[in-house]
């Protein structure tokens, strides 16, 4: 796991209020590892844009093991 990316999300979570959703747009990183040290890990979710992005408007949401159903609902 890239330490810098994990540190980035940790720092971002320290400045975010408890109702802010933090999202990563990657499908190859371990979302559970990225979110394990976040202050509000229930507000972390992954997203994947489907190809070709200029024709497909849907986004696939990938929850971590800690992502809440409220976070998923807010992203819809």
C-alpha positions as CSV (number, residue, x, y, z in Angstrom):
1,X,0.0,0.0,0.0
2,X,1.3,3.4,-0.9
3,X,1.9,5.1,2.4
4,X,1.6,8.6,1.0
5,X,-2.0,7.9,-0.2
6,X,-3.0,6.5,3.1
7,X,-1.5,9.5,4.8
8,X,-3.3,11.8,2.4
9,X,-6.7,10.3,3.3
10,X,-5.9,10.4,7.0
11,X,-5.0,14.1,6.8
12,X,-8.1,14.9,4.7
13,X,-10.3,13.2,7.3
14,X,-8.7,15.2,10.1
15,X,-9.9,18.4,8.4
16,X,-13.4,17.1,7.4
17,X,-16.4,17.4,9.6
18,X,-18.1,14.1,10.6
19,X,-20.7,14.3,7.8
20,X,-18.2,14.7,4.9
21,X,-18.0,11.8,2.5
22,X,-14.4,10.9,1.4
23,X,-14.2,9.0,-1.9
24,X,-11.4,7.5,-3.9
25,X,-11.9,6.9,-7.6
26,X,-9.7,3.8,-7.8
27,X,-10.6,0.2,-8.2
28,X,-7.1,-1.3,-7.6
29,X,-6.3,-0.1,-4.1
30,X,-7.5,-1.8,-1.0
31,X,-10.3,0.5,0.3
32,X,-10.2,-1.1,3.7
33,X,-6.5,-0.3,4.1
34,X,-7.1,3.3,2.9
35,X,-9.9,3.8,5.4
36,X,-8.6,1.9,8.4
37,X,-7.2,5.0,10.2
38,X,-9.8,7.6,9.1
39,X,-11.6,9.4,11.8
40,X,-15.0,8.7,10.3
41,X,-14.3,5.5,8.2
42,X,-18.0,4.9,7.8
43,X,-18.0,7.9,5.4
44,X,-15.4,6.5,3.0
45,X,-16.3,4.9,-0.3
46,X,-14.7,4.0,-3.6
47,X,-16.1,5.0,-7.0
48,X,-15.4,3.7,-10.4
49,X,-16.3,5.5,-13.6
50,X,-17.5,3.2,-16.3
51,X,-15.8,3.3,-19.7
52,X,-16.3,5.3,-21.9
53,X,-17.0,8.0,-19.3
54,X,-18.4,10.4,-21.8
55,X,-21.2,7.9,-22.8
56,X,-21.9,6.2,-19.6
57,X,-23.2,8.4,-16.8
58,X,-23.4,5.7,-14.1
59,X,-20.7,5.4,-11.4
60,X,-20.1,2.1,-9.6
61,X,-19.8,2.6,-5.8
62,X,-17.5,0.3,-3.9
63,X,-17.9,0.3,-0.1
64,X,-15.1,-0.6,2.3
65,X,-16.0,-2.9,5.1
66,X,-16.8,0.1,7.3
67,X,-18.8,2.2,4.8
68,X,-22.3,2.9,6.2
69,X,-25.5,2.4,4.3
70,X,-26.2,6.1,4.9
71,X,-23.0,7.0,3.0
72,X,-24.0,4.8,0.1
73,X,-27.5,6.3,0.1
74,X,-26.1,9.9,0.1
75,X,-24.0,9.1,-2.9
76,X,-26.9,7.9,-5.1
